[in-house]
Amino acid sequence: MSHDEHIHPIGAHIQRQHHELQRLVRGIGHFFMHPPVDASLDDRSTQVCEMLAQLRHNLADHFSQEDDCGFMEEAVARLPRLGSCVLMLEKQHPEFLSELDHLILSVKAEQMTAEAWGRRADEFARFAQALFEHEDIENQILQEGFNDDLGLECDKPLTKDET
């Protein structure tokens, strides 16, 4: 039996989405840090905007599925103390999308110099860190709410003090 066969269906679905989001985020981060040397700054800007737009699309779809499928609500129904954490996460969804919109517009509008590229790379790094923290908390909520190891990766379980 493979590792995936031991994962709860909800966990497997979310794990696939999170892995895809992580792949996109890491790819963009790598592109910012190691852009193609043979590409002009304008070409780099175009490429990174396309990558950011793909990430935004996938992230919006992920958030929409979370809202529509009721995974979080089911976790809260099983363990009500998780409700405040879920509300906090849900409030962050439009903020993340807005940050990506701002970053895309900034890259498109700004005369891209090496300094401007560095600022956008730093902005994206902060965004990526916040998104990874968000997804980690989401994984913790689902695992605790379903009282099961869903096969989701997280640093530590939530404690009552954190909810």
C-alpha positions in Angstrom: 0.0 0.0 0.0 1.4 3.4 -0.9 1.4 6.3 1.5 -1.4 8.0 -0.4 -3.7 5.0 0.2 -3.6 5.8 3.9 -4.7 9.4 3.5 -8.3 10.5 4.3 -10.0 11.6 1.0 -10.3 15.2 2.3 -6.7 15.2 3.2 -5.6 13.8 -0.2 -7.6 16.4 -2.0 -6.2 19.3 0.0 -2.7 17.9 0.0 -2.8 17.8 -3.9 -4.0 21.4 -3.9 -1.4 22.6 -1.4 1.4 20.8 -3.3 0.4 22.5 -6.5 0.3 25.9 -4.8 3.7 25.3 -3.2 5.1 24.3 -6.5 3.9 27.5 -8.1 5.1 29.7 -5.2 8.5 28.1 -5.1 8.8 28.4 -8.9 8.0 32.1 -8.8 10.3 32.6 -5.8 13.1 30.9 -7.7 12.4 33.0 -10.8 12.6 36.2 -8.8 15.9 35.1 -7.2 17.4 33.5 -10.4 15.9 35.1 -13.4 17.1 34.0 -16.9 20.3 36.0 -17.6 19.5 36.2 -21.3 16.1 37.9 -20.7 15.6 41.6 -20.5 14.0 43.1 -17.5 10.9 43.7 -19.6 10.8 40.0 -20.6 11.3 38.9 -17.0 8.4 41.2 -16.0 6.1 39.6 -18.6 7.1 36.1 -17.5 6.7 36.7 -13.8 3.3 38.4 -14.4 2.1 35.3 -16.2 3.3 33.1 -13.3 1.7 35.4 -10.7 -1.6 35.3 -12.7 -1.5 31.5 -12.8 -0.9 31.4 -9.0 -3.7 33.9 -8.4 -6.1 31.8 -10.5 -5.1 28.6 -8.6 -5.3 30.3 -5.3 -8.8 31.8 -6.0 -9.9 28.3 -7.1 -8.5 26.8 -3.9 -10.2 29.3 -1.7 -13.5 28.9 -3.6 -13.4 25.1 -3.1 -12.7 25.6 0.6 -15.8 27.8 0.8 -18.0 25.6 -1.4 -17.0 22.1 -0.1 -17.4 22.9 3.6 -14.2 21.1 4.8 -13.5 23.8 7.4 -17.2 24.0 8.5 -17.2 20.2 9.1 -14.0 20.5 11.1 -15.6 23.2 13.2 -18.8 21.2 13.7 -16.7 18.4 15.0 -14.5 20.6 17.2 -16.1 24.1 17.8 -13.1 25.6 19.4 -11.5 25.8 15.9 -14.1 28.3 14.8 -12.1 31.4 15.5 -9.1 30.1 13.6 -11.3 29.3 10.6 -12.8 32.8 10.7 -9.3 34.2 10.8 -8.2 32.1 7.8 -11.3 33.0 5.8 -10.7 36.7 6.3 -7.2 36.3 4.9 -8.4 34.9 1.6 -9.4 38.2 -0.1 -6.2 39.8 1.4 -4.0 37.2 -0.3 -5.7 37.7 -3.6 -5.5 41.5 -3.3 -1.8 41.2 -2.5 -1.3 39.2 -5.7 -3.3 41.7 -7.7 -1.2 44.5 -6.3 2.0 42.7 -7.1 1.0 42.0 -10.6 0.0 45.6 -11.2 3.2 46.8 -9.7 5.3 44.6 -11.9 3.4 45.7 -15.0 3.3 49.4 -14.2 6.8 49.9 -12.8 9.8 50.7 -14.9 11.7 47.5 -14.0 15.2 48.1 -12.8 17.4 45.8 -10.9 16.3 47.6 -7.7 12.6 47.5 -8.5 13.0 43.7 -9.3 14.6 43.2 -5.9 11.8 45.1 -4.2 9.2 42.9 -5.9 11.2 39.8 -5.1 11.1 40.8 -1.4 7.4 41.6 -1.6 6.7 38.1 -3.1 8.9 36.4 -0.5 6.8 38.0 2.3 3.6 37.0 0.5 4.9 33.4 0.1 5.9 33.1 3.8 2.4 34.4 4.9 0.7 32.0 2.5 2.7 29.0 3.7 1.8 29.9 7.3 -1.8 30.2 6.4 -1.8 26.8 4.7 0.0 25.2 7.7 -2.7 26.5 10.0 -5.4 25.2 7.6 -3.8 21.7 7.7 -3.7 21.8 11.5 -7.4 22.7 11.7 -8.4 19.9 9.4 -6.3 17.3 11.2 -7.6 18.3 14.6 -11.2 18.8 13.4 -11.3 15.3 11.9 -9.2 13.9 14.8 -7.2 12.0 12.2 -3.9 12.1 10.5 -5.1 13.3 7.1 -1.6 13.1 5.7 -1.3 16.8 5.7 2.0 18.4 6.6 2.1 20.9 9.5 4.7 22.0 12.0 2.7 21.4 15.2 -0.9 20.9 16.3 -3.0 23.7 17.5 -3.3 24.1 21.2 -6.3 25.5 23.0 -4.3 28.7 23.6 -4.0 29.3 19.8 -7.7 29.0 19.1 
